[in-house]
Amino acid sequence: MKIKNIKNIERFFEVVDQCKGRVELKTSEGDIINLKSKLSQYFSLAMIFSDGNIPEIDITASEPEDMEKLLQYLIRG
């Protein structure tokens, strides 16, 4: 799933933390980062905000209910 315009990154990571399965960020270089890891969350924050804006990011979730949680975050914030 491609995500744009994440306005509340703290809330986004709260939703990721609530997910039961793996939630991964695929970078433009083809790397896959496990967003369930706090260290990876800090790394991805630095990567995402390095140029001052939030680009489109590609997120995958291993569990369908986790994907639903992420979609609800996008809809409701």
C-alpha angles and dihedrals in degrees: 000000000000116000128195135177102025101185101175108041093175091057090045091056090045088058091046090052090054092056117105100209135041120305113193137188117212112208125214087252090059097255118140117218123195105229092194088074115086091215090053090048091056091046092050091048090055091046095046096046099037093109098034100258137076112245125200109286131197115228128182129188124199094213124059092221089055090053088052090053090052092048091050089052090053092049099042103022 
